Amino acid sequence: MSVTPASLNSPAAASWADLLSGRNALRSITLAGGIGMHATNVYIVTTILPSVVRDIGGLEYYAWATSLFVVASIIAAGVASRLVEWIGHRATCLLALLIFSIGAAGCALAPHMLWLLAARTIQGFGGGVLVALSYAMIRLVFAPALWSRAMALMSGMWGISTLSGPAIGGMFAQAGSWRGAFWVLLPAAFGLALLVQFTLKIPKQNAPADSAPNTIPTLKIVLLAAAVMSVSAASLFSSIALNVAGVAVGIALIALIAWLEQRGAARLLPSGAFSLRTRIGALYATMILIILGLTTEIYVPYFLQVIQGHSPLLAGYLTGIMSCGWTLAALLFSSYSGKRAEWVMKAGPAVVMAALLALSVMVPSVTIVAGYGLLPMCVALIMVGFGIGMGAPHLMAKILGSAHADEGDLAAYSLTTVQLFATAIGAALAGLATSLAGLAEPGGATGSLAGAINAAHWLFICFALAPAIAFFTVRQALKSKLGPPDQEAKP
């Protein structure tokens, strides 16, 4: 695959036909397949996790099944570019699929929660490499005018996965055989491996000069993972002091990473990423804050089954429509440019905040659902994702356009790192919030209706704060109309 000719020099000149025809169609299918594999797995696990907990226990580790998976994905995203440098794009994809499959088989064989968590970690590493390559190669194989639509297509795979993931997970959960949901991933991984083998043929020498960092920021990646794990560990303690300490350690580790980034050497993120005074820093902050709202979905199936009494299949689909909203908005608004693009970026956080506040009332209340049906709650669930998808493709495209010329590939890989970090820290904070709200108390490890109701109420209220802050950071990001300003010069 060679880079698409840059005859398209503006978003208005590009169309979906340009992305989905000819060679670009094959490229799009291949890259979207990696996202689809990762996303389908996420929704399968989200749907079957209540059944897993009932079978092998470990409710106190509920959020860890997501946190560890995503932490491993963060580490994988950090080393993905180095793997490409060593063995090339195709071999890296095949290796990632093999690791992902080993993790899936481990999950299917899990006799207890700790085993499952270890297997999820392995699975997360493989999935992280797949996602990182899918996003990073957008810059390599498509013209700039197609970037926002390619980003929307990648987001669209999450929408497709909300149909397949809950269906697969829900059918196996209702049949009393949640392990089969993991086994079914293996033939899918094999099919994607065949697609990669025959379509992803990019010689290493065709990569741009900035595509292979000299060194991996190992220490920074480890510190990033440790920050997430510190917040996750805080949810296991009943002491408020230890809860606060865990969060404080996580914040301190992030501050340490920011300090190390200013010292130069191997970078984790492009220059200026840790400062809200820079355009790219405010863009990253906005992306993290709005994605935090979506991480509430890891508990939605549990709440809907325990509080509302819905089946695993229906609960899975209701959860999946959050990401469907993201996909719908991304497809609707990815073609916007100029002032219209800026408007949807500004409006998105307000939509997410309003939807989360509505869910804080509807999810814990059996009365509201019984009186009005599922429609109001479905609308609120959709609007969480819709608000994120309104501006997400433009946020990511602007990040690519805001990086220094010699940090373009770093910015491309950083999209995955930042999104995964937001998901991981969101899962950790969700675990902490539900723990403090009494999810497993009273009732011990299996939880109770009272604990679930209180946890659902406070989870959505707390997480509505994130898009409220994003409402202001996105405006800071849009103050600069050009590329990286002089004050963002690398140290």
KEVOVO-134705 format. One record per residue (C-alpha): x, y negated, z. Coordinates in steps of 0.05 Angstrom, whole numbers, plus 5000, padded with zeros to 4 digits. Example, Ala and Ser with C-alpha at 12.3 -4.5 7.8 and 13.67 -1.06 7.14 Angstrom:
! residues 2
524650905156 527350215143 
This chain:
! residues 491
500050005000 502649324983 500148665009 493848424976 495347854928 494147194962 489646914908 484446804961 486746194998 480646025040 475146405078 469946115031 473546434972 473447125004 467447595005 465648275032 466348544962 473648344962 474748745027 470549355009 472449484936 478449764900 484649904941 482049474998 476249955008 481050545022 485250115067 479149885105 476550595116 483350835141 484350265190 477150275214 477751025227 482850915282 478250415316 472350885307 475951475339 477751065400 470950725406 466851355398 470851685453 469551075498 461951135490 461951885497 465451835564 461151245587 454951665573 457252315605 460952035666 454952055713 454252805695 461752905706 461352595775 455353035794 459253645772 466353535797 465452945845 469752315850 464651745849 469751305885 474251385823 468551235774 471850605745 478650935745 476551375686 476350735646 482050365681 487250905671 485051035600 485850295583 492350205622 495350765581 492750425518 496149785540 502750145547 501650475479 500149805446 506649545474 510850095442 506850185378 511049705338 517450055359 514550735339 512950445271 520150205264 522750895281 518151355242 513650925199 506250765200 503551445176 507751865224 505951405281 498451495267 499152245263 503052265329 497751835362 492252305338 496052905366 496852575435 489552365435 487353085420 491653365476 488352885524 481453055500 482753805510 485353645580 478953275597 474753865573 478554335619 478453885681 476654255745 476553615788 476852865780 484352775789 485653255731 480652875689 484052215705 490852495684 487952745618 484452085606 491151745614 494252175560 488252065516 488651315527 495851285502 494051615436 487951165428 491950545444 496850675388 491150785338 487750135357 494249735357 496049975287 489049835261 489149105283 496448975268 496149235197 490548755179 495848225172 500148685131 495248945079 490048395071 490447675048 489447145103 482646955075 480247665090 482747685162 476347465196 472147955155 477148515169 476748345243 469148375237 469649055204 473949305261 468749035309 463449375267 466450045283 464549935355 457449845332 457550495292 460550835353 454650605395 450451065352 455051665350 458151625420 451851615463 448552125417 454252625425 455252485499 447752475515 446253135480 451853495516 450153175583 442753365577 444754065558 448754115622 455354195584 459053535586 465653885570 463254025499 463153275486 470753275492 471753895449 467853585392 473053035386 478353525362 475553665292 474152925284 481452775300 483653295250 479352985196 482252295209 489252595206 487852855136 485352165116 491651845144 496152355110 493452205040 491851465044 496651125092 503051095051 506650455069 514250505060 517950215119 521849755074 515449415052 514249145122 515448395132 521848175165 518548015231 514748675237 519649055280 521648745347 528848905367 526949135436 520749345475 518848905534 518749515579 519049145645 513348685626 508949255602 510149635667 508549005707 502148905667 499949615681 501849545754 497548915759 491449305735 492849895780 493649435840 486649155830 483949855817 487150125881 483849555921 477049855907 478850495945 479450136013 473849936059 478049376090 476748686061 483848496077 486549066034 481648895979 484148175977 491448415982 490548865921 487748295879 493147815904 498648305884 495548365815 495547605806 502747565831 504948075780 501647695723 505147065747 511747445747 510547655675 509146935655 515746725688 519547275653 516547075586 519446375595 526346675606 526546925534 528947625515 523848135490 517047805489 510448125507 506147575476 507646995429 510546345455 505645925494 501046495510 501246395585 499645655585 492645355579 495844715553 497545065488 492545255435 494545995433 494446045508 487345775513 485246245457 487946845495 484646615559 477946545524 478447235493 479947555561 474347185597 468847365547 471048095542 470548155617 463048085610 462648705567 466349145618 460149155661 457749685612 461850235646 456850235704 450450115663 449150865649 449951025723 445250465743 440050645691 440051375711 440151275786 435750645792 431250705731 431151455725 432851475651 435852085617 443352095600 441752025526 437251415534 441951095585 447751185536 444050865479 441750275522 448950165542 451350215470 446849655446 451449175483 456849325432 451649335377 450448605394 457848465385 457848805317 451548445293 454247765312 461147905283 458048095217 453347505216 458346965235 465147205209 464046835144 463346165180 468945665174 470644965197 465644635244 460745215240 466045705263 467845245321 460545185340 459445935347 465945995386 463345475436 456345765441 458546485452 460646435526 454046095545 450046665513 454147185550 453346835617 445746765609 445047505590 449147745649 445047335698 438647625668 441348325677 442948175750 435448125760 432848655712 437549245722 436649305798 429049225794 424649815779 418549355783 420748915725 422049505679 415449835698 411549195686 414548975619 417849585589 424949625565 424649055515 427048485560 432848895586 434649115516 434848395493 439348205551 444048785538 444448605464 445747875479 451848035523 455348335462 452247835414 455347255452 462147585449 461547755375 459547055355 466546785363 471147395370 473147465297 474846725294 478646755360 482947315334 484146995266 486046345300 491046705345 494346995283 494546305252 497045955315 503246385326 510146165304 512246415235 517346895265 512247165315 506747365267 507448105278 507948015353 501447615351 498148175311 500048725361 498348265419 490948265398 490448985421 494648865484 490448275507 483748615491 485849245528 488348845587 481748485591 478049145590 482649465641 482548895690 475048835680 474049565697 478449485759 474648865782 468049225768 470249795812 472149305867 465648925861 461249545864 465349825921 464549195963 457049195946 456349905974 455750335912 457750975950 455050746018 450550976048 450451656018 457851826015 461352055952 454852175913 452051475926 444851265938 439250865907 440150295957 447650255943 446550265868 441349715870 445749255911 451849405869 448149265803 445648595828 452448335850 456348635793 452748225740 452647595781 460147625794 461847775722 457647195697 463146735725 468046955671 464146695610 462446075650 469945915653 470746115580 465745575563 471245075580 477445445557 474745515486 473944765482 481144685505 483345165450 479744785396 482844105413 488744255368 486844305294 493644515268 498645075282 502945115345 504844415369 511944205383 511244315458 509945055444 516945145416 520145775440 524945725499 
